[in-house]
Amino acid sequence: MTEGPIVDVDDPEFELSSGDGPTRYRGVPYTGVAVETNPDGTVVGRWSFVDGYDDGPSQAWYADGSPASDGTMRRGLAVGEWREWRPDHTLASLEVYTRPGYLRLRKQWDADGVLVEHQLLACAPGDVFDLRPLGMFREMYDGTRDDLPSIHDARAGERPAGHARVLEYLRAAPTVFDVMSAVPDLFDPDRLIPGGASLHSDGVWIWRTDFIEYYAEQALTLPPEFLDYIRENSYRPARFDLADQNLHEAIARQR
């Protein structure tokens, strides 16, 4: 936590920055903590400063003591996870900054707790990330990817609960790489799957078109991490920036 004094924002010698200069106390760029209090002395806001910049924890509370917002600043820029809550204690929004000032993820929930926005923004310049492969098997690659598991090892005795919602999710994510040619159906040698090597992604995971067809028709296991992820996000694929160069590089590594 920021070291230094604690002052009340209503102190006449405390000058909160309007954006044109640093926050000052007694005319000097302020290092310390500023608080806002109710008439009864209850703290409803607490902000940290270093040399006049917001730097450190930034928190606000409702009158009953429940959290209203919580996050961290670095030299005037948001970093890490930022959350906002409603007065009824339900989570209203989550923002994740991968670097100071670079928003990567935004999620919002309505008053009923339904996820209404799920967006991945472009990475910060220089950031590198990998998409997580889903349902990619050695048989799909005609002997060139023997490092991958076999699709036959992924077969299960029966379809898991929630199969239809998972299938809907797989189909809802956008195509991020198109392949026009058809590929053989691994379960039916007399059938071809048009565009089977095309790739789909939700911005975190990546899978092929033919895997969607296999999952629709077969009982196949999926990684628990993927199932947890889509449940956490109410089976709603994120919107993301298809023009993000880092995304294109991540896609190329999975082709």
C-alpha positions in Angstrom: 0.0 0.0 0.0 1.1 3.6 -0.7 3.1 5.1 2.2 2.4 8.6 3.4 -0.4 10.6 5.1 -4.1 10.1 4.8 -6.1 13.1 3.9 -9.8 13.7 3.4 -10.8 14.7 -0.2 -12.9 17.6 1.4 -9.8 19.1 3.0 -9.5 22.6 1.4 -5.8 22.0 0.9 -6.3 18.9 -1.2 -6.5 19.5 -4.9 -7.7 16.5 -6.9 -6.3 16.5 -10.5 -8.7 17.5 -13.2 -6.4 15.9 -15.8 -4.2 18.9 -16.5 -1.8 18.3 -13.7 -1.0 16.2 -10.6 -3.1 15.9 -7.5 -1.7 18.2 -4.9 -1.8 18.7 -1.2 -0.7 22.0 0.2 0.6 22.9 -3.2 2.8 19.8 -3.6 2.2 16.7 -5.7 0.7 14.3 -3.3 2.0 11.0 -2.1 -0.3 9.2 0.2 -3.9 8.1 0.6 -7.1 10.2 0.1 -10.4 9.1 1.6 -14.0 10.2 1.2 -16.2 9.8 4.3 -19.9 10.0 5.1 -21.1 12.4 7.8 -20.9 9.6 10.3 -17.2 9.0 9.5 -17.7 5.9 7.4 -15.1 5.6 4.7 -16.8 5.3 1.3 -13.8 5.9 -0.9 -10.0 5.3 -0.7 -7.5 6.2 -3.3 -3.7 6.0 -3.4 -1.3 8.6 -4.9 2.4 8.7 -5.8 3.9 12.1 -6.9 0.4 13.3 -7.7 -0.6 10.3 -9.8 -3.2 7.7 -8.9 -1.0 4.8 -8.0 -2.0 1.8 -5.9 -5.4 0.5 -4.6 -8.5 2.4 -5.6 -11.7 1.4 -3.7 -15.2 2.6 -3.1 -18.0 1.3 -0.8 -21.7 1.8 -0.4 -23.1 3.3 2.8 -23.7 -0.2 4.2 -20.0 -1.1 3.8 -20.5 -3.4 0.8 -18.0 -2.9 -2.1 -18.9 -0.5 -5.0 -15.7 -0.8 -6.9 -12.2 -2.1 -6.6 -9.0 -1.9 -8.7 -5.4 -0.8 -9.0 -3.8 2.1 -10.7 -0.2 2.6 -11.9 1.0 6.1 -12.6 -2.6 7.2 -13.5 -3.5 4.1 -15.5 -5.7 1.2 -14.6 -4.0 -2.2 -14.3 -5.0 -5.7 -13.4 -8.6 -6.5 -12.5 -11.3 -3.9 -11.9 -14.7 -4.8 -10.6 -17.9 -2.8 -9.9 -20.9 -4.0 -7.9 -24.5 -2.9 -7.6 -26.0 -1.8 -4.2 -27.6 -5.2 -3.9 -24.0 -6.7 -3.9 -24.3 -8.3 -7.3 -21.3 -8.0 -9.7 -22.0 -5.4 -12.4 -18.8 -5.4 -14.4 -15.3 -6.8 -14.7 -12.4 -5.2 -16.7 -9.0 -6.8 -17.0 -5.9 -4.7 -18.0 -2.9 -6.7 -19.1 -0.7 -3.7 -18.9 -1.3 -0.2 -17.4 -3.9 1.4 -19.5 -4.4 -1.5 -21.9 -7.9 -3.0 -21.5 -8.0 -6.7 -22.6 -11.3 -8.0 -21.3 -14.6 -6.4 -20.5 -17.6 -8.2 -19.0 -21.0 -6.8 -17.9 -23.9 -8.4 -16.1 -27.5 -7.1 -15.9 -29.4 -6.8 -12.7 -30.5 -10.4 -12.9 -26.9 -11.7 -13.1 -27.1 -12.4 -16.9 -23.9 -11.8 -18.8 -24.8 -9.1 -21.4 -21.3 -8.2 -22.6 -18.2 -10.3 -23.1 -15.5 -8.6 -25.1 -11.8 -9.3 -25.7 -10.0 -6.3 -27.0 -6.8 -6.2 -29.0 -3.6 -7.0 -27.1 -1.1 -4.4 -26.1 1.7 -3.7 -28.6 4.3 -6.4 -28.2 2.1 -8.8 -26.3 2.2 -12.4 -27.4 -0.5 -15.0 -26.6 -1.5 -18.5 -27.8 -4.9 -19.8 -28.5 -5.6 -23.1 -26.8 -6.3 -26.0 -29.2 -9.6 -27.8 -28.7 -10.5 -31.1 -30.4 -7.4 -31.3 -32.6 -6.4 -34.8 -33.3 -3.6 -36.5 -35.2 -5.9 -38.2 -37.7 -7.0 -34.8 -38.9 -3.4 -34.0 -40.2 -2.6 -37.0 -42.4 0.5 -38.1 -40.4 2.0 -34.6 -40.0 1.0 -34.1 -36.4 1.7 -37.3 -34.5 2.3 -35.2 -31.3 -1.5 -34.8 -31.1 -3.8 -37.2 -29.3 -6.0 -39.7 -31.2 -9.6 -38.9 -31.7 -10.4 -42.5 -30.8 -9.1 -41.9 -27.3 -11.5 -39.0 -26.9 -14.6 -41.2 -27.5 -16.9 -41.5 -24.6 -19.7 -43.9 -23.7 -22.4 -41.3 -23.9 -22.8 -37.6 -24.5 -22.3 -35.5 -21.4 -24.9 -33.3 -19.9 -25.1 -29.9 -21.6 -24.0 -31.4 -25.0 -26.5 -29.2 -26.9 -25.3 -26.0 -25.3 -21.7 -26.8 -25.9 -22.4 -27.6 -29.6 -24.3 -24.3 -29.9 -21.2 -22.5 -28.4 -18.8 -24.3 -30.9 -21.0 -23.2 -33.8 -21.5 -19.7 -32.6 -17.8 -18.7 -32.5 -16.7 -17.0 -35.7 -14.6 -18.6 -38.4 -11.1 -17.1 -38.2 -9.4 -19.1 -41.0 -11.3 -20.4 -44.1 -10.3 -23.5 -46.0 -12.4 -24.3 -49.0 -11.5 -27.9 -49.6 -13.3 -30.8 -48.0 -11.7 -33.4 -45.7 -12.5 -37.0 -45.1 -14.9 -37.8 -42.3 -12.8 -39.8 -39.8 -15.8 -41.9 -38.8 -17.4 -42.4 -42.2 -15.0 -43.1 -45.1 -17.7 -42.4 -47.7 -18.3 -38.9 -46.5 -16.5 -35.6 -46.9 -16.8 -32.6 -44.7 -16.7 -29.3 -46.7 -14.3 -26.8 -45.2 -13.4 -29.2 -42.5 -9.9 -27.7 -41.9 -11.3 -24.2 -41.3 -10.7 -22.8 -37.9 -13.1 -21.2 -35.4 -12.2 -19.3 -32.2 -13.7 -17.6 -29.2 -10.5 -15.6 -28.7 -9.2 -18.0 -26.1 -9.7 -21.5 -27.6 -9.4 -22.6 -31.3 -11.0 -25.6 -33.1 -11.7 -26.9 -36.6 -15.0 -27.1 -38.5 -14.7 -30.9 -38.8 -14.5 -31.2 -35.0 -17.8 -29.4 -34.7 -19.3 -32.1 -36.9 -17.7 -34.9 -34.9 -18.9 -33.4 -31.7 -22.4 -33.1 -33.1 -22.6 -36.8 -34.0 -20.3 -38.6 -31.6 -19.9 -38.8 -27.8 -16.5 -37.0 -27.3 -14.8 -35.8 -24.2 -13.7 -32.2 -23.8 -11.1 -30.6 -21.5 -12.7 -29.7 -18.1 -10.9 -26.3 -18.4 -12.9 -25.5 -21.6 -16.2 -26.6 -20.1 -15.5 -24.5 -17.0 -14.7 -21.5 -19.1 -17.8 -21.6 -21.2 -20.0 -22.2 -18.2 -18.5 -19.3 -16.4 -19.3 -17.2 -19.5 -22.9 -18.4 -19.7 -22.1 -20.2 -23.0 -21.6 -16.8 -24.6 -18.5 -16.5 -26.9 -16.6 -13.3 -26.5 -16.6 -10.6 -29.1 -13.0 -9.9 -30.2 -11.0 -7.9 -32.7 -10.5 -10.0 -35.8 -8.0 -7.4 -37.0 -5.7 -7.9 -34.1 -2.3 -8.9 -35.5 -1.4 -10.9 -32.4 -4.5 -12.9 -33.0 -3.6 -13.7 -36.6 -0.1 -14.9 -35.4 -1.7 -17.1 -32.8 -4.1 -18.5 -35.5 -1.2 -19.2 -37.8 0.6 -21.3 -35.1 -2.5 -23.6 -35.1 -2.9 -24.2 -38.8 
